[in-house]
Amino acid sequence: MESSHIVIEADGLIKNYGSFQAVRGVNFQVYQGEVFGLLGPNGAGKTTTMEMIEGLRKPDGGRAIVAGYDTQKDLGKVKEVIGVQLQSTSLFELLTVEEIMRMYASFYPSSVPIGPLLEDMTLVDKRNGRVKHLSGGQKQRLAIGLALLNDPKVIFLDEPTTGLDPTARRTLWEIILKLKERGKTIVLSTHYMEEAHVLCDRICLMDQGKVVALDTPRKLVSSLQSDSAIEFRLQDLAEADQTAVLQELRDIREVKGIDVRKDVFVLYTDKLQESLIDLAQKSAGGRWQLADLQTRTATLEDVFISMTGRSLKAE
Ligand SMILES: Nc1ncnc2c1ncn2[C@@H]1O[C@H](COP(=O)(O)OP(=O)(O)OP(=O)(O)O)[C@@H](O)[C@H]1O
């Protein structure tokens, strides 16, 4: 990718909260027109990283460049080209959708027409409804609409679908993909791997303030060198027996890796059939009670576990 296509550069970003370092030297580049995902568990440092890029938080080290401007030195210029989705909880509840749009539009020297924006956000029929009567998904769409009023080149969405039901989540996904079609660059944080997989051109996996991997979803998953996972529990397995069982599992044909979380075992394999047959034969001896057996293709969650030893999901 040529440097002229780089819209955001995070260059060694560091943020300390007292003696705690929340962001520990984050580097990445975001290209024009892509949906760039920051994916990581709660507390990984996604929000802090985004806020440093948006100029809302001052880095303790490193710098962020947006559209060629340093967010510390040229914040005014940066603000002209970015749109930031505010948390919907901070919206004025008593205003109507149209009133809040007009109010936010008045903050900018120029803004896009409100009618088409309401259509894009599928909020036309809520135009005269008060914000406090909107559903969670509608509030999120309004928050995104407000971030688009100044026709920004770069849009920041911080966990836009957290807490939404599956239908509302999918409606938001469609809106985000339409924005991408129109050439917007989107930086999105999420802790939903499925969301990252569906929406993002590239994903920056973050954990404990650091970037642990950055690539397209497909390449991240193929970095596991196994395309399938066999997941199961072993019932009534004494902790002392786990080491012996692990040794036996390692001997299963074509198994490339094993993860264990509590009593859940995951075997990674390229040859599902061979591995399954061996697993079934071993369990036929009766010493193990296989439960909840399922097979699936490897996911970003598996990538995260193999890189960090921990799950993306809250424990
Ligand atoms: N103002 C603050 N003061 C002290 N610690 C903070 C502050 N803001 C965030 N932190 C801590 O910094 C770490 C990173 O937080 P951050 O919100 O950036 O993570 P995140 O990946 O966005 O997580 P989440 O998904 O929960 O929002 C967390 O451990 C958090 O508790």
The ligand as an SDF file (V2000), in Angstrom:
LIG
                    3D

 31 33  0  0  0  0  0  0  0  0999 V2000
   -9.5430    7.0990   32.9550 N   0  0  0  0  0  0  0  0  0  0  0  0
   -8.9770    5.9570   33.3320 C   0  0  0  0  0  0  0  0  0  0  0  0
   -8.3030    5.8660   34.4910 N   0  0  0  0  0  0  0  0  0  0  0  0
   -7.7100    4.6950   34.8720 C   0  0  0  0  0  0  0  0  0  0  0  0
   -7.7290    3.5670   34.1610 N   0  0  0  0  0  0  0  0  0  0  0  0
   -8.3910    3.5980   32.9970 C   0  0  0  0  0  0  0  0  0  0  0  0
   -9.0450    4.7810   32.5220 C   0  0  0  0  0  0  0  0  0  0  0  0
   -9.6010    4.4950   31.3040 N   0  0  0  0  0  0  0  0  0  0  0  0
   -9.3200    3.1940   31.0700 C   0  0  0  0  0  0  0  0  0  0  0  0
   -8.5930    2.6520   32.0630 N   0  0  0  0  0  0  0  0  0  0  0  0
   -8.0690    1.2690   32.1220 C   0  0  0  0  0  0  0  0  0  0  0  0
   -7.2350    1.0910   30.9930 O   0  0  0  0  0  0  0  0  0  0  0  0
   -7.4020   -0.2200   30.4190 C   0  0  0  0  0  0  0  0  0  0  0  0
   -7.8080   -0.0820   28.9790 C   0  0  0  0  0  0  0  0  0  0  0  0
   -9.1150    0.4540   28.9150 O   0  0  0  0  0  0  0  0  0  0  0  0
   -9.8800    0.6870   27.5500 P   0  0  0  0  0  0  0  0  0  0  0  0
  -11.2320    1.2530   27.8720 O   0  0  0  0  0  0  0  0  0  0  0  0
   -9.0190    1.4380   26.6180 O   0  0  0  0  0  0  0  0  0  0  0  0
  -10.0130   -0.8040   27.0160 O   0  0  0  0  0  0  0  0  0  0  0  0
  -11.0130   -1.4010   25.9560 P   0  0  0  0  0  0  0  0  0  0  0  0
  -10.2270   -2.4080   25.2050 O   0  0  0  0  0  0  0  0  0  0  0  0
  -11.6600   -0.3250   25.1870 O   0  0  0  0  0  0  0  0  0  0  0  0
  -12.0520   -2.1330   26.8760 O   0  0  0  0  0  0  0  0  0  0  0  0
  -13.6480   -2.0830   26.8740 P   0  0  0  0  0  0  0  0  0  0  0  0
  -14.0420   -3.0570   25.8240 O   0  0  0  0  0  0  0  0  0  0  0  0
  -13.9780   -2.5690   28.2570 O   0  0  0  0  0  0  0  0  0  0  0  0
  -14.0390   -0.6580   26.6300 O   0  0  0  0  0  0  0  0  0  0  0  0
   -8.4350   -0.9010   31.3030 C   0  0  0  0  0  0  0  0  0  0  0  0
   -7.7450   -1.7060   32.2330 O   0  0  0  0  0  0  0  0  0  0  0  0
   -9.1600    0.2330   31.9920 C   0  0  0  0  0  0  0  0  0  0  0  0
   -9.6300   -0.1710   33.2560 O   0  0  0  0  0  0  0  0  0  0  0  0
  1  2  1  0
  2  3  1  0
  2  7  2  0
  3  4  2  0
  4  5  1  0
  5  6  2  0
  6  7  1  0
  6 10  1  0
  7  8  1  0
  8  9  2  0
  9 10  1  0
 10 11  1  0
 11 12  1  0
 11 30  1  0
 12 13  1  0
 13 14  1  0
 13 28  1  0
 14 15  1  0
 15 16  1  0
 16 17  2  0
 16 18  1  0
 16 19  1  0
 19 20  1  0
 20 21  2  0
 20 22  1  0
 20 23  1  0
 23 24  1  0
 24 25  2  0
 24 26  1  0
 24 27  1  0
 28 29  1  0
 28 30  1  0
 30 31  1  0
M  END
$$$$
